[in-house]
Amino acid sequence: MTVQESQTIDFRSAMRRKCFLYDDGVVLSVTLRALGQLGLLTTDSGGERSLQKLLPDLTPSGFGYLRVALRSLVAQGWLREAADLDPMSVFLNWTRAGRAVADAPEAYLRVGRFLASFDDPAPASWAVPWRGELVAEYEALIGSLEIWRREFVLEAAHSPVHFEGAMIVPTVLHLQASGALADEGPVLPANRFGRAALRLLQTSGYVDADASWTGVGRELCAFATHFGMVGSYLPMFARLPELYRGELVVTTEFGVPEWHVNRELNVVASGHAHRRYYADADRIFVEIFDRTPVSSQPAFIADMGCGDGTWLARLYHLIRESTLRGRCLDTDPLLMVGIDVNEAALDCARETLREAGVPALLLAGDISDPDGVRIQLEEVGVAVEDGLHIRSFIDHNREFRGTGSTVPSGPSSGASVDSAGHALSDRAIEDDLTVHLRRWRNNIRKHGMVVLEAHSVPPQVVRRHIGSLHSIAFDAYHGYSHQLLVDHAAYTRCCREAGLESIAYLEQRYPARRPFVAISLNRLAVRPEGDPSFAAAASPERHDTWRPDDSVDLTDGEGLHRLLFDGGDIHQPRGWCAAATGVVVKDVLLEIDRRTRTATPGEVIRVMDYGAGTGLAAIELIKACRDIELEERLARVGAGFEIHLVDIPSGWFAKGYELLKGSPWTRFHSMQARDKTFRELRDVTEGRAMDIVMANMVFHLIPARAFTHVAANLAEVLAPGGRLVWSTPDLGPAAESSVLFHDPNRLARQHWMQLIAEADSFCVDGLPAAVRTAAAVAARLSEEERIQAFGRSDRRILPTANDRFAVEAALTPHFLGAMQVRSFEMSEPEFIDAVLVPSNQREYFPEVADDHLRERVLRHLLLTDVLPTLTRGPAGTGRGLNVEWTFGDFYRR
């Protein structure tokens, strides 16, 4: 990488952070302006008097919109807790930083009033020259901004950037609409506005003394369209006081003019923001439309909420140029169907697709009415279930119908309103989402749907990552405009309750390493009904070299299996491991697909699942192989496929055998000889070379001193050019905003050791009797018993996590490849379930022999001390902790 390229990346990173802070500044300024008009910027009695008492005439819709406002202040860290659904229970409990702002809000109020000037939703409004009082206030604010940059410190450290953003956002939108963002520098008019704008851009570091762009200024131009997201809602922000008073409701009815948003600006900004995610989704469509036979592929693609048709045009050209279907369009044409509720959008889509030469059908349809879509397609001779349905960022923009469902209560953290502006509970929104998705299930039962969706982020998480996400602004303007965001965990749960299963190896979450999910990409399929086993039609002839003894106790294996699959249902891998295992499966599947394309009669593609445990990776791989119809593809060329599961005999491995013995693809092998010594992998497989080895959640269990031999052994069992794909959630060092999988357990162990050491002297007040009893019993162990206990716990969980770079160094003599790091949320209940797997708790906390007593100790340590401490830190998520995973993809040299 050149110095210039490195500088560009640095400038882009700095500008992205500023963009987020600028958006925050816009929303917070207009919010404080409106709250000030209602007399709510007071710290004298806000914490003692409820919102209802502060505003005796508060209406239901006013309260609904105020909840959105207060959530923004909680996310910024200015209020302590989110608003309840009862205004009598809502209090303005300001934090120290919030008190500093509320006690001296004049600067925010001034910029809020300035932003309220941009209240025209007309498409061409941003190109209108600024004149008169607007320019005078603009000049005055720029002068004040230079003072505020010096004065606002400590508690209000973000405030100067907020004020700058409130000035920069409208400035850039006006210059962009006027065609003034030239390559070399801004083309400014020779008048008061032009001189003031130049001063603002120069003092903000975007323009040099000679009026040319600086490095970061060029990035400002690149991000200019982004400002249209928050800028398009300025007409709505200008009328927040009326919303809060209950004098006005945002109207989103079909056919009613939109006063609250500059729709053209919003569409352009949204389309620009979506391009990156469209590109990431390409691989899903290539895989689907490269399958054989072509007759099994979708007959059409239907984009619900197609906007200007950009995604449909992109996909048609992608499929035409890069897939088997594209080479067969003369005999198997592909119809692109655009559906939108907005006639203007359909007109744009019609023009986009016509110019791109894409055969298209355009329909007026609503995301909330799947039956209407089905009927319209039937009228033109198209069966709705024969197509692949796609949508981007639209399910949250459905009509709220309030239909009940059986979705269990769970985490969500939004502040949304119904069509009347009344506050909605998280439960009501999730119920509605579940039923909405169920209404679509029949339409997509054959080919599923590809979905991009945005998510709310819990405010207690947002406040720890200010400047790293768009959520303060994004969640606010969605909440005010009756859009129904839920957080990612709730979205996933609602999909499952609706009978839809995310294909894990295709899932992507954004961002990849932060303790929150703002956007997700999924391919959803209708979950199969009936027995979720892998039993063959006829009992397969087994080719195992190991089988569990009939007397093996499967309790421990069942405990691990339920940690990995919700309720033990293999169609529902639990969130903490589903997507991470999907990363491994994706790479393995790509290699299987590559080899299948060149397979010859009699050839067998062999995969080893190294450290298979209860078979999580093998189960997910088999599901993925079924999804790509691997069995049929291999049968056409007379080739075969085998999955060799290898592990130490245990209750875990025995459970894996029970789950997978019905699959004709699986073979089970013990990596231990009868004398408990480890066998070479070539001996385990009886000399058969493997094409692929996958090691899912294994390498963190191997002591560093043994890994050099393990790496050589893996290379030996792989055929030349064979592929090693692996994952582990417990290789260090972890980033600041994440933890390793076993960090909570290590911390719990430290606290347990401290309790034992102080068993005779610590203050027992507040400790449960069971914990005191267990510590006292452990303290009486002999020195030899303590040494044995330490040995057991250290074997179960390494006292210090292996280093990922040491693992890479051990692999390098035998393999070429690369590692990547991503993170996934693990909830508090999932952490508890992990440590309570019977063998985990017995081996890691061996000082307590009684199972019931040990479980009570572990629950106390984790729930009252360890997890609360960690979740309050930078790795805390809405439900638990952000766990860092390391992934490797290597080829044998």
PEFENPE-V345377 format. One record per residue. N is the residue number from 1. PHI is phi as a letter, one per 30 degrees, with the letter a starting at -180 (none if undefined). D_FIRST is the distance of its C-alpha to the first C-alpha in Angstrom with 1 decimal. Layout:
[[N	PHI	D_FIRST] [N	PHI	D_FIRST]]
This chain:
[[1	none	0.0] [2	d	3.8] [3	d	6.7] [4	d	8.2] [5	d	6.2] [6	d	6.6] [7	d	10.0] [8	d	10.8] [9	d	10.4] [10	d	12.6] [11	d	14.9] [12	d	15.4] [13	d	16.2] [14	d	18.6] [15	d	20.1] [16	d	20.7] [17	d	22.6] [18	d	24.5] [19	e	25.5] [20	d	27.0] [21	d	28.8] [22	d	30.0] [23	e	31.5] [24	e	33.1] [25	d	34.5] [26	d	36.1] [27	d	37.8] [28	d	39.0] [29	d	40.4] [30	d	42.4] [31	d	43.5] [32	d	44.8] [33	e	46.5] [34	d	48.4] [35	d	49.2] [36	d	50.5] [37	d	52.9] [38	c	54.3] [39	i	54.8] [40	c	52.5] [41	d	50.4] [42	b	52.8] [43	c	52.3] [44	d	56.0] [45	b	57.3] [46	d	54.4] [47	d	54.2] [48	c	57.9] [49	c	58.7] [50	d	57.4] [51	d	55.7] [52	d	59.0] [53	d	61.0] [54	d	58.6] [55	b	58.9] [56	e	62.4] [57	c	62.1] [58	e	58.7] [59	c	58.7] [60	e	57.1] [61	d	54.5] [62	e	53.9] [63	d	53.2] [64	e	50.9] [65	d	48.7] [66	d	49.0] [67	d	47.6] [68	d	44.4] [69	d	44.3] [70	d	45.0] [71	d	42.4] [72	d	39.8] [73	d	41.1] [74	d	41.0] [75	d	37.4] [76	d	36.6] [77	j	38.6] [78	c	41.6] [79	c	44.1] [80	d	44.7] [81	b	45.5] [82	d	45.4] [83	d	48.5] [84	d	51.2] [85	d	53.0] [86	c	56.1] [87	d	56.1] [88	d	58.7] [89	c	56.2] [90	c	53.3] [91	b	53.0] [92	d	50.6] [93	c	49.5] [94	d	47.0] [95	d	44.5] [96	d	44.2] [97	d	41.3] [98	d	43.2] [99	d	46.3] [100	d	44.6] [101	d	43.6] [102	d	46.9] [103	d	49.0] [104	b	47.2] [105	c	45.8] [106	e	46.5] [107	d	43.0] [108	d	42.1] [109	d	45.4] [110	d	44.7] [111	d	41.3] [112	d	42.8] [113	d	45.6] [114	d	43.3] [115	d	41.3] [116	d	44.7] [117	d	45.2] [118	c	42.8] [119	c	45.4] [120	c	45.6] [121	d	44.3] [122	d	44.8] [123	e	41.9] [124	c	41.9] [125	d	42.5] [126	d	39.1] [127	d	39.6] [128	d	42.9] [129	e	42.8] [130	d	43.2] [131	b	46.5] [132	h	49.2] [133	d	49.0] [134	d	45.6] [135	d	44.1] [136	d	46.3] [137	d	45.1] [138	e	41.5] [139	d	41.9] [140	d	43.7] [141	d	41.1] [142	d	38.3] [143	d	40.4] [144	d	41.1] [145	e	37.4] [146	d	36.7] [147	d	39.5] [148	d	38.4] [149	e	35.0] [150	d	36.8] [151	c	39.6] [152	d	38.1] [153	b	36.9] [154	h	37.5] [155	e	39.0] [156	c	37.7] [157	d	34.2] [158	d	32.7] [159	e	35.5] [160	e	33.9] [161	d	30.9] [162	e	33.6] [163	d	35.5] [164	d	32.5] [165	d	31.6] [166	d	35.2] [167	c	35.0] [168	d	31.5] [169	e	32.1] [170	d	35.2] [171	d	33.9] [172	d	30.8] [173	d	32.9] [174	d	35.5] [175	d	33.1] [176	d	31.4] [177	d	34.9] [178	d	36.0] [179	i	33.1] [180	c	32.1] [181	c	28.3] [182	d	27.4] [183	d	23.9] [184	d	24.3] [185	l	26.4] [186	d	29.3] [187	c	32.5] [188	c	35.1] [189	d	38.9] [190	d	40.9] [191	b	42.9] [192	e	43.0] [193	d	40.4] [194	e	37.9] [195	d	38.4] [196	d	38.1] [197	d	35.0] [198	d	33.3] [199	d	34.3] [200	d	33.0] [201	d	29.5] [202	d	29.4] [203	d	30.6] [204	c	28.2] [205	i	25.2] [206	c	24.4] [207	b	25.9] [208	d	26.0] [209	d	29.4] [210	c	29.4] [211	i	29.0] [212	c	25.5] [213	d	22.9] [214	d	20.6] [215	e	17.1] [216	d	18.7] [217	d	21.5] [218	d	19.6] [219	d	18.7] [220	e	22.4] [221	d	23.2] [222	d	21.0] [223	c	23.0] [224	e	26.3] [225	d	27.6] [226	e	27.1] [227	d	29.7] [228	d	32.2] [229	d	32.6] [230	d	34.3] [231	d	35.5] [232	d	37.5] [233	c	39.6] [234	e	40.7] [235	e	44.1] [236	d	44.7] [237	d	43.5] [238	d	45.9] [239	c	48.7] [240	e	47.9] [241	e	51.1] [242	d	53.2] [243	d	51.4] [244	d	52.0] [245	d	55.6] [246	i	56.2] [247	d	57.1] [248	a	54.4] [249	b	52.7] [250	d	49.5] [251	c	50.7] [252	b	48.7] [253	d	51.6] [254	d	51.2] [255	i	52.6] [256	c	52.7] [257	e	50.7] [258	d	47.7] [259	c	48.1] [260	c	45.5] [261	b	42.3] [262	d	40.9] [263	d	40.4] [264	d	38.7] [265	d	36.0] [266	d	35.7] [267	d	35.4] [268	d	32.6] [269	d	30.6] [270	d	31.2] [271	e	30.3] [272	d	27.0] [273	d	26.3] [274	d	27.4] [275	e	25.2] [276	e	22.4] [277	d	25.2] [278	e	26.8] [279	d	23.7] [280	d	23.7] [281	d	27.4] [282	e	27.0] [283	d	27.1] [284	d	30.5] [285	d	32.1] [286	d	30.8] [287	d	32.3] [288	d	35.6] [289	c	36.1] [290	c	35.3] [291	d	38.2] [292	c	41.3] [293	d	43.9] [294	e	42.9] [295	d	46.2] [296	d	45.0] [297	d	42.1] [298	e	42.6] [299	d	44.7] [300	a	42.8] [301	c	40.1] [302	c	41.4] [303	c	39.2] [304	d	41.2] [305	i	40.3] [306	d	38.6] [307	h	38.0] [308	d	37.1] [309	i	36.5] [310	d	32.8] [311	d	32.2] [312	d	35.1] [313	d	33.9] [314	d	30.4] [315	d	32.1] [316	d	34.5] [317	d	32.0] [318	d	29.8] [319	d	33.0] [320	d	34.2] [321	c	31.2] [322	b	30.0] [323	b	33.1] [324	e	36.5] [325	e	38.2] [326	d	36.5] [327	d	38.1] [328	b	41.5] [329	d	41.7] [330	d	44.8] [331	c	46.7] [332	b	45.0] [333	d	44.0] [334	c	41.8] [335	d	43.2] [336	c	40.9] [337	c	42.9] [338	c	41.9] [339	b	43.9] [340	a	43.9] [341	d	46.5] [342	c	45.7] [343	d	47.3] [344	d	44.9] [345	d	41.9] [346	d	43.8] [347	d	44.3] [348	d	40.6] [349	d	39.9] [350	e	42.6] [351	d	41.1] [352	e	37.5] [353	d	38.7] [354	d	41.1] [355	d	38.5] [356	d	36.2] [357	i	39.2] [358	c	39.3] [359	d	42.7] [360	b	43.3] [361	b	46.0] [362	c	45.9] [363	b	48.0] [364	d	48.8] [365	a	48.3] [366	c	47.7] [367	e	45.4] [368	d	48.5] [369	b	50.8] [370	d	49.7] [371	d	53.3] [372	d	53.3] [373	d	50.2] [374	e	51.9] [375	d	55.1] [376	d	53.4] [377	d	51.6] [378	d	54.9] [379	d	56.6] [380	c	54.4] [381	i	54.8] [382	c	51.5] [383	d	51.6] [384	e	49.2] [385	d	48.5] [386	d	47.4] [387	c	44.1] [388	c	40.7] [389	c	40.6] [390	b	37.4] [391	a	36.9] [392	b	34.3] [393	h	35.0] [394	b	38.7] [395	e	40.8] [396	d	40.7] [397	c	42.2] [398	d	45.3] [399	d	48.9] [400	d	50.1] [401	c	53.2] [402	i	53.9] [403	d	55.1] [404	d	55.4] [405	a	53.9] [406	c	53.8] [407	d	50.2] [408	d	50.4] [409	d	49.6] [410	a	46.2] [411	d	43.2] [412	a	42.2] [413	b	41.7] [414	d	41.9] [415	b	44.4] [416	b	45.6] [417	b	48.7] [418	d	50.9] [419	d	52.1] [420	c	54.7] [421	i	52.1] [422	d	53.6] [423	d	51.4] [424	c	50.4] [425	d	49.9] [426	e	47.0] [427	d	49.4] [428	d	50.8] [429	d	47.3] [430	d	46.4] [431	e	49.8] [432	d	49.3] [433	d	45.9] [434	d	47.3] [435	d	50.3] [436	e	48.1] [437	d	45.9] [438	d	49.2] [439	d	50.4] [440	d	47.5] [441	d	47.9] [442	d	50.4] [443	d	48.4] [444	c	45.4] [445	d	47.3] [446	c	46.4] [447	c	42.6] [448	i	41.5] [449	b	39.1] [450	c	35.4] [451	b	35.0] [452	c	32.4] [453	b	33.8] [454	c	33.1] [455	b	34.5] [456	d	35.9] [457	b	34.6] [458	e	37.2] [459	d	37.6] [460	d	37.7] [461	d	34.2] [462	e	33.0] [463	d	34.2] [464	d	32.1] [465	b	28.8] [466	e	29.5] [467	j	26.4] [468	c	24.8] [469	a	27.0] [470	c	29.1] [471	d	32.3] [472	e	34.5] [473	d	34.6] [474	d	34.2] [475	d	37.0] [476	d	39.2] [477	d	39.2] [478	d	39.6] [479	d	42.4] [480	d	44.3] [481	c	44.1] [482	i	45.7] [483	c	42.7] [484	c	42.9] [485	d	39.7] [486	b	39.8] [487	d	37.3] [488	d	35.5] [489	d	37.9] [490	d	40.9] [491	d	39.5] [492	d	39.0] [493	d	42.5] [494	d	44.0] [495	e	42.5] [496	d	44.1] [497	d	47.4] [498	d	47.4] [499	i	47.2] [500	c	43.7] [501	c	41.2] [502	d	37.5] [503	d	36.0] [504	d	33.8] [505	d	31.3] [506	c	30.5] [507	d	30.2] [508	b	27.2] [509	b	27.2] [510	b	25.2] [511	d	23.6] [512	d	22.9] [513	b	23.0] [514	c	25.3] [515	d	29.1] [516	a	30.1] [517	b	29.9] [518	c	29.8] [519	b	29.5] [520	b	30.3] [521	b	30.2] [522	b	33.1] [523	c	35.2] [524	c	38.7] [525	b	41.6] [526	d	45.3] [527	d	46.0] [528	d	48.5] [529	c	51.9] [530	j	54.1] [531	d	53.6] [532	d	49.9] [533	c	50.4] [534	c	49.0] [535	d	52.5] [536	d	53.0] [537	e	56.0] [538	b	57.7] [539	e	57.1] [540	d	54.6] [541	d	55.4] [542	d	53.3] [543	b	51.4] [544	d	50.6] [545	c	51.0] [546	b	51.3] [547	b	53.2] [548	d	54.0] [549	d	57.6] [550	d	59.7] [551	d	60.4] [552	d	56.8] [553	d	56.4] [554	c	53.8] [555	e	53.8] [556	d	50.6] [557	d	48.9] [558	d	50.1] [559	d	48.7] [560	d	45.2] [561	e	45.6] [562	d	46.5] [563	d	43.5] [564	c	41.3] [565	b	43.4] [566	d	45.2] [567	i	48.9] [568	i	48.2] [569	d	47.6] [570	d	45.0] [571	d	44.2] [572	b	42.9] [573	d	40.2] [574	d	39.8] [575	e	37.0] [576	d	35.4] [577	c	34.8] [578	d	35.0] [579	d	31.5] [580	d	29.9] [581	d	32.1] [582	d	31.2] [583	d	27.5] [584	d	28.9] [585	e	31.5] [586	e	29.1] [587	d	27.1] [588	d	30.4] [589	d	31.9] [590	d	29.1] [591	d	29.8] [592	d	33.6] [593	d	33.3] [594	d	31.4] [595	d	34.0] [596	d	36.9] [597	d	36.0] [598	c	36.7] [599	d	39.4] [600	c	42.6] [601	e	46.2] [602	i	46.8] [603	d	43.2] [604	b	42.3] [605	c	39.0] [606	c	38.9] [607	c	37.0] [608	c	37.5] [609	c	37.4] [610	d	36.9] [611	i	38.6] [612	d	40.0] [613	h	42.1] [614	d	44.1] [615	j	42.0] [616	e	39.6] [617	d	36.8] [618	d	39.3] [619	d	41.1] [620	d	38.1] [621	d	37.1] [622	d	40.6] [623	e	40.5] [624	d	37.3] [625	d	38.8] [626	d	41.8] [627	d	39.8] [628	c	38.3] [629	h	41.8] [630	d	40.8] [631	e	44.4] [632	d	45.6] [633	d	42.7] [634	d	43.3] [635	d	47.0] [636	d	46.7] [637	c	45.3] [638	i	47.3] [639	c	44.4] [640	b	44.4] [641	b	42.3] [642	b	42.6] [643	c	41.2] [644	c	42.0] [645	c	42.1] [646	b	42.1] [647	a	42.9] [648	d	45.4] [649	e	48.8] [650	a	49.3] [651	d	50.5] [652	d	46.9] [653	d	46.8] [654	d	50.4] [655	d	49.5] [656	e	46.7] [657	d	49.3] [658	e	51.7] [659	d	49.1] [660	c	47.8] [661	d	50.8] [662	d	51.7] [663	d	48.6] [664	d	49.3] [665	d	45.6] [666	c	45.6] [667	b	46.6] [668	c	46.9] [669	b	46.5] [670	c	47.0] [671	d	44.5] [672	c	47.4] [673	d	50.4] [674	d	53.9] [675	d	53.7] [676	i	50.6] [677	d	48.3] [678	d	45.0] [679	c	45.0] [680	d	42.3] [681	d	40.7] [682	d	41.9] [683	d	45.4] [684	e	45.0] [685	c	44.2] [686	h	46.9] [687	i	44.6] [688	d	42.9] [689	d	39.1] [690	c	37.0] [691	d	34.5] [692	b	32.7] [693	c	33.0] [694	c	32.3] [695	b	32.6] [696	c	32.8] [697	h	33.3] [698	b	34.2] [699	d	31.7] [700	d	32.4] [701	d	36.0] [702	c	35.5] [703	e	35.9] [704	e	33.0] [705	d	35.4] [706	c	36.2] [707	d	32.8] [708	e	32.1] [709	d	35.3] [710	d	34.5] [711	d	31.2] [712	d	33.0] [713	d	35.8] [714	d	33.6] [715	d	32.1] [716	d	35.6] [717	d	36.9] [718	d	34.1] [719	d	34.6] [720	e	32.1] [721	i	29.1] [722	d	30.4] [723	c	28.3] [724	c	28.3] [725	b	27.5] [726	b	28.2] [727	b	28.2] [728	a	29.5] [729	c	30.1] [730	b	30.6] [731	c	27.6] [732	c	26.3] [733	d	24.9] [734	d	25.4] [735	d	23.6] [736	e	25.9] [737	c	26.9] [738	b	28.0] [739	b	30.3] [740	d	30.8] [741	e	33.6] [742	c	36.0] [743	e	35.3] [744	d	38.4] [745	d	40.5] [746	d	39.4] [747	d	40.3] [748	d	43.6] [749	d	44.4] [750	d	43.9] [751	d	46.2] [752	d	48.7] [753	d	48.8] [754	d	49.5] [755	d	52.3] [756	d	53.8] [757	d	53.7] [758	c	55.4] [759	e	57.8] [760	c	60.9] [761	b	59.8] [762	d	57.5] [763	d	58.9] [764	d	59.6] [765	e	59.9] [766	i	57.7] [767	d	56.8] [768	d	58.3] [769	e	61.1] [770	d	59.3] [771	d	56.4] [772	d	58.9] [773	d	60.8] [774	d	57.8] [775	d	56.5] [776	d	60.0] [777	d	60.3] [778	d	57.0] [779	d	57.9] [780	d	61.0] [781	d	59.1] [782	d	59.7] [783	d	57.1] [784	d	56.9] [785	d	56.4] [786	d	53.6] [787	d	51.8] [788	d	52.2] [789	d	50.9] [790	d	47.8] [791	d	47.1] [792	d	47.5] [793	d	45.2] [794	d	42.5] [795	d	42.7] [796	d	42.4] [797	b	39.4] [798	e	37.4] [799	e	38.1] [800	b	34.4] [801	d	31.9] [802	e	29.9] [803	c	26.3] [804	d	23.9] [805	d	21.8] [806	d	25.1] [807	d	25.8] [808	d	22.6] [809	d	23.4] [810	d	26.9] [811	d	25.7] [812	e	23.2] [813	d	26.0] [814	c	27.4] [815	b	24.7] [816	c	21.2] [817	l	19.7] [818	b	17.9] [819	c	19.1] [820	b	18.9] [821	b	20.8] [822	b	23.1] [823	b	26.2] [824	b	29.7] [825	d	32.8] [826	b	35.8] [827	d	39.0] [828	e	41.5] [829	e	44.0] [830	d	41.5] [831	d	40.9] [832	d	44.6] [833	d	45.2] [834	d	42.6] [835	d	44.3] [836	c	47.7] [837	e	47.2] [838	e	50.3] [839	d	48.7] [840	d	45.8] [841	d	48.3] [842	d	50.7] [843	d	48.2] [844	d	46.1] [845	b	49.1] [846	d	51.8] [847	d	53.9] [848	c	55.6] [849	d	57.5] [850	d	58.9] [851	d	56.5] [852	d	57.8] [853	d	57.6] [854	d	54.1] [855	d	52.9] [856	d	54.3] [857	d	52.6] [858	d	49.2] [859	d	49.6] [860	d	50.7] [861	d	47.8] [862	d	45.1] [863	d	46.7] [864	c	48.1] [865	b	45.6] [866	d	42.3] [867	d	41.1] [868	e	42.3] [869	d	40.4] [870	d	37.1] [871	d	37.4] [872	d	37.8] [873	d	34.4] [874	d	30.9] [875	d	31.0] [876	d	34.2] [877	c	34.4] [878	d	37.3] [879	b	39.1] [880	a	37.7] [881	b	34.3] [882	c	30.7] [883	c	30.2] [884	d	26.8] [885	c	26.5] [886	c	24.2] [887	b	23.9] [888	b	23.1] [889	b	22.9] [890	b	23.4] [891	c	25.1] [892	d	27.5] [893	d	26.5]]
